[in-house]
């Protein structure tokens, strides 16, 4: 199967322009014979890059409140027009898509990884289990509903966002659901993908595809409340991609790509997974369910359950 990571520059907090970028990359991927393409974490409509360097934790700060409101307004919904356009493109082009989005649910934004099948539409919407550090200022805490692998060609494909790829239980759940190709999405940095990508591949005996974006503070639109503060910083934003691919033996097939904006394309073979499972299958013949009991709650968590006639 031919797969690709879309190492692209997002249209930061512009979901309409961002949707066009997604469709353009899907079109390029289809023309190249790609069957699955993955986009970075919250590619539509943007990673919260202002938090770390502008005092995102300042309580009751007017500028931070304004920044969050701007971010919330730019987030997309699962049943909205932007995702509908992507679903239509996926169906027309016949390319399975993993897309990181900022998902709006009333006054909350979730870091959500959406899996879109050409025939079935949205088959998964995984809300990040635990936002990392300052991300908790803007993202809600997700649930296990999206901890699922999906059939794509001869593979079962799973996905996690950024540092939740370091969560052993989350990885275990996806291996147990049969994953043979794992997608890890990132805001975009070689430093994030150079270790965990190979680790997941060797631990799970899976192909491990990482995808990250390319982004700098100059990409922040002029109407964002903290733009001037960001542009005044002496250091660059540091989002340089890092898309990469490791084989099920843990060896690099494509080392982390820095800076380039392009589709990172590779052909993968399910037989390679079978060969590596000969000596290690973490949730198969090398598991010990008689010693370890693992329970995964995949119910969607809501603030209230309404009981009506």
C-alpha positions in Angstrom: 0.0 0.0 0.0 1.2 3.5 -0.8 0.9 6.0 2.1 1.9 9.6 2.6 2.4 12.2 5.3 1.3 15.7 4.3 4.1 17.8 5.7 2.4 21.2 5.0 2.0 24.7 6.2 -1.4 25.2 7.7 -3.6 28.2 7.1 -3.4 29.2 10.8 -6.9 29.9 12.2 -8.4 30.1 8.8 -10.5 27.0 8.4 -11.8 27.8 4.9 -8.3 28.3 3.5 -7.1 25.3 5.6 -9.8 23.1 4.0 -8.6 24.1 0.6 -5.0 23.1 1.5 -6.2 19.7 2.8 -8.2 19.1 -0.5 -5.2 20.1 -2.6 -2.9 17.7 -0.8 -5.5 14.9 -1.0 -5.7 15.6 -4.8 -1.9 15.4 -5.1 -1.8 12.2 -3.1 -4.5 10.5 -5.3 -2.6 11.5 -8.4 0.5 9.8 -6.9 -1.4 6.6 -6.3 -1.5 7.1 -2.5 -4.2 5.1 -0.6 -3.8 6.8 2.8 -2.6 10.3 3.7 -2.1 11.7 7.1 -2.1 15.4 8.2 -0.5 16.9 11.3 -2.0 17.5 14.7 -4.8 20.2 14.6 -3.8 21.0 11.1 -7.3 22.3 10.6 -7.3 25.0 11.9 -4.2 25.4 14.0 -2.0 24.5 16.9 -2.1 27.0 19.9 1.5 28.3 19.3 1.1 31.4 21.4 0.7 29.7 24.8 4.3 28.9 25.8 5.8 32.3 24.9 3.1 34.8 25.9 2.2 33.6 29.4 -0.7 31.5 28.5 -1.4 30.6 32.2 -2.0 34.2 33.3 -5.3 34.0 35.0 -8.1 36.4 33.9 -5.8 38.1 31.5 -7.7 40.1 28.8 -5.2 39.3 26.0 -5.3 35.5 26.8 -9.1 35.5 26.9 -9.2 37.3 23.6 -6.8 34.8 22.1 -8.8 31.8 23.3 -12.1 33.4 21.9 -10.3 33.8 18.6 -9.1 30.2 18.7 -12.6 28.9 19.6 -14.2 30.8 16.7 -11.8 29.2 14.2 -12.4 25.7 15.4 -14.5 23.3 13.3 -17.3 20.9 14.1 -17.6 17.3 13.1 -20.9 18.0 11.3 -19.9 21.4 9.8 -19.2 22.5 6.2 -15.4 22.2 6.4 -15.4 18.5 7.3 -18.2 17.9 4.8 -15.9 19.3 2.1 -13.1 17.1 3.2 -15.4 14.0 3.3 -16.6 14.7 -0.2 -13.0 15.0 -1.5 -12.0 11.8 0.2 -15.0 10.0 -1.4 -14.3 11.4 -4.8 -10.6 10.7 -4.7 -10.7 7.3 -3.0 -8.0 8.2 -0.4 -8.3 7.3 3.3 -7.5 10.4 5.4 -6.3 11.0 8.9 -6.8 14.7 9.7 -6.0 16.5 12.9 -8.6 19.2 13.7 -9.5 21.7 16.4 -12.9 20.4 17.2 -15.4 22.9 18.7 -18.1 21.5 21.1 -19.9 24.6 22.4 -17.3 26.6 24.5 -14.6 23.9 24.4 -12.0 23.0 21.9 -10.7 19.4 21.6 -7.6 18.2 19.8 -9.3 15.6 17.6 -7.9 13.2 15.1 -10.5 12.3 12.5 -10.3 9.1 10.4 -12.2 9.5 7.1 -13.0 6.5 4.9 -13.8 7.0 1.2 -16.9 4.8 1.4 -18.1 5.2 5.0 -17.2 8.8 5.8 -16.0 9.6 9.3 -15.2 6.3 11.0 -13.3 7.7 14.0 -13.0 11.0 15.9 -10.4 10.5 18.6 -10.2 13.3 21.2 -6.7 13.6 22.6 -6.7 11.7 26.0 -4.5 14.2 27.8 -3.4 17.6 26.4 0.3 18.2 27.2 1.4 20.9 29.7 0.2 24.4 28.5 -2.2 22.7 26.0 -4.5 22.2 28.9 -5.2 25.9 28.9 -7.1 25.6 25.6 -8.0 22.0 25.0 -10.5 19.8 26.8 -9.5 16.3 28.0 -10.7 13.6 25.7 -12.0 10.0 26.2 -11.4 6.5 24.9 -14.2 6.6 22.2 -11.7 6.9 19.3 -9.2 4.3 20.4 -9.9 2.2 17.4 -8.0 0.7 14.4 -9.6 0.9 11.0 -9.3 -1.3 7.9 -7.5 0.3 5.0 -6.5 -2.1 2.3 -4.6 -5.0 3.8 -3.7 -2.9 6.9 -5.4 -2.0 10.2 -4.5 1.6 10.9 -4.5 3.4 14.2 -3.7 7.0 15.2 -2.7 9.1 18.2 -1.9 12.8 18.7 1.5 14.1 19.8 2.6 13.1 23.4 -0.3 10.6 23.9 1.9 8.4 21.7 4.0 8.1 24.8 1.1 6.6 26.8 1.7 2.8 27.1 -1.9 2.0 27.8 -3.2 3.9 24.7 -0.6 2.2 22.4 -1.5 -1.2 24.0 -5.2 -0.6 23.3 -4.5 0.0 19.6 -2.2 -2.9 19.2 -4.9 -5.1 20.8 -7.4 -3.8 18.2 -5.2 -5.2 15.5 -3.1 -2.2 14.3 -0.4 -2.9 11.8 0.2 0.7 10.7 0.2 3.5 13.3 -0.1 7.2 12.6 1.4 9.7 15.1 0.4 13.3 14.4 2.5 16.3 15.7 2.4 20.1 15.6 5.7 19.7 13.8 9.3 19.2 15.1 12.1 16.7 14.3 12.9 16.7 18.1 9.4 15.1 18.7 9.5 12.4 16.1 13.2 11.2 16.1 12.7 8.8 19.1 9.1 7.7 19.5 8.5 6.9 15.8 11.0 4.0 15.8 10.0 3.0 19.3 6.4 2.5 18.4 7.4 0.5 15.3 9.6 -1.9 17.2 7.3 -2.2 20.2 4.2 -2.8 18.2 5.8 -4.6 15.3 4.0 -2.1 13.1 4.8 0.4 10.4 5.0 3.8 12.2 4.3 7.0 10.2 4.8 10.4 11.9 3.5 13.6 10.4 4.2 17.2 11.4 3.6 20.7 10.1 5.8 23.6 9.1 4.9 26.8 10.8 6.4 30.1 12.1 5.1 33.2 13.9 4.9 35.1 10.6 2.0 32.7 9.6 -0.1 34.2 12.4 -2.8 36.4 10.9 -2.8 40.1 11.6 -6.1 40.1 13.5 -4.9 37.6 16.2 -4.7 39.4 19.5 -1.1 38.4 20.5 0.5 38.6 17.0 2.7 41.6 17.8 4.0 39.9 21.0 4.8 36.7 19.0 6.6 38.6 16.2 8.7 40.4 18.8 10.2 37.2 20.1 13.9 36.6 19.5 13.5 32.9 18.8 11.6 31.2 15.9 8.5 29.1 16.5 10.5 26.0 15.8 7.9 23.9 13.9 10.0 22.3 11.2 8.0 19.2 10.3 9.7 16.0 11.4 7.6 13.6 9.2 9.1 10.1 9.1 8.5 6.4 8.6 9.9 3.4 10.5 9.4 -0.2 9.5 8.1 -3.0 11.8 11.7 -3.9 12.7 12.2 -0.4 14.1 14.5 0.7 11.3 14.1 4.0 9.5 12.5 3.8 6.0 12.4 7.6 5.9 14.3 9.6 8.5 12.6 12.8 9.9 12.2 15.4 7.2 13.1 18.9 8.3 11.7 22.1 6.7 10.3 20.7 3.4 6.7 21.3 2.5 5.6 18.2 0.5 4.0 14.8 0.6 6.4 12.3 2.2 5.4 9.1 0.3 6.3 5.4 0.8 5.2 1.9 -0.2 4.6 -0.5 2.7 4.1 -4.3 2.7 1.9 -6.2 5.2 4.3 -9.2 4.9 7.0 -7.2 6.7 4.7 -7.0 9.7 4.0 -10.7 9.6 7.7 -11.5 9.6 8.4 -9.3 12.6 5.5 -10.8 14.6 7.3 -14.2 14.4 9.3 -13.3 17.5 7.2 -10.6 19.2 3.5 -9.7 19.1 2.8 -7.5 22.1 -0.9 -8.3 22.3 -0.7 -11.8 20.8 1.6 -14.7 21.5 3.9 -12.4 23.7 1.0 -11.2 25.8 0.2 -12.5 29.3 -3.6 -11.9 29.9 -3.4 -14.4 32.7 -1.2 -11.9 34.6 -2.2 -8.5 33.2 -5.8 -7.4 32.9 -6.5 -4.5 30.5 -9.9 -2.8 30.2 -10.5 0.0 27.7 -13.6 2.2 28.1 -14.5 3.4 24.7 -17.8 5.2 25.6 -18.1 8.9 24.6 -18.1 11.0 27.8 -20.7 13.8 28.0 -21.4 16.4 30.6 -24.9 15.1 31.2 -27.2 12.2 30.3 -30.8 13.3 29.7 -33.5 10.7 30.5 -36.7 11.6 28.7 -39.9 9.7 27.9 
